[in-house]
């Protein structure tokens, strides 16, 4: 093996899994494909807490999760010899649950509920009960503690190095706010002109779609029924709201056209970027692929015959959240604050 053929070794599997791949989808679109994106966030947050002395080796870290963050936190705890406790959503799949338990995390799932709001409220309530019983446990607060922004500095550096000469638009699910917000916040330190397009499901309070009911329920990982402090509305240039069928169609098209097997939020981002790249052909659209498609096999990919041709889909362009309509709407957000909440001066 010559020196040019050498391969870096990693001290832990989490350090290998966190690194994304850049996949060219078209002249105006590149996929930032992760095995599991929140590993960056969890590793950096836990390392910072240890360095500050906020937590110590052997201590228990706790959070609630619908799956992807739970896996990331379990890996980070395994990496740094900490204990992990997850209050899990009923939507956590059997594959993820088995991995969490084998990694050493203790997992408890809240009782089944008919809507996401109740599910999230039950999880937060249970976390608070545990903290009251065990004051030595540290709550990671992935939705509210901006320590989760730290890890995306490294992702921004990778993107800047790989795509140095293109004007970027980042497209991804909003979710907790830390992934799209963290990445773009770091990218804008070099280029303030980087655009951010956030994707939301109907039924989420984050950008005002809570009064719209999608019978297929909120798309995991990109919406919320409760406010998240880590969402900095001033970072977003545009927002797209879409239903499950549109997101599913995007995921199926991504696999069919580019052989990329990705999660449902990636499908929603791909459909959004397809539309945005037609409107802004001068920009390179970076699609965030937060996870793989394995936990969506039964719900999404087994139903691929129901997917709609993307060429037949077009959003309604609206001037305010009150004007949105299903199944797909878009709005120029123009880096505005969320009107009913405090101004986000940190952005």
Buried (B, 14 or more C-beta within 10 A) or exposed (E): EEEEEEEEEEEBEBBEBBBBEEBEBEEBBBBBBBBBBBBBBBBBBBBBBBEEEEBEEEBBBBBBBBBBBBBBBBBBBBBBEBBBBBBBBEBBBEEBBEBBEEBEBEBEBBEEBEEBBBBBBBBBEBBEEBBEEEEEBBBBBBBBBBBBBBBBBBBBEBBBEEBEEBEBBBBBBBBBBBBBBBBBBBBBEEEEEBBBBBBBBBBBBBBBBBEBEBEBBBBBBBBBBEEBBBBBBBBBBBBBBBBBBBBBBBBBBBBEEBEBBBBBBBBBBBBBBBBBBEEBEEBBBBBBBBBBBEBBEEBBBEEBEEBBEBEEBEBBEBEEBEEBEBBBBBBEBEBEBBEEEEEBEEB
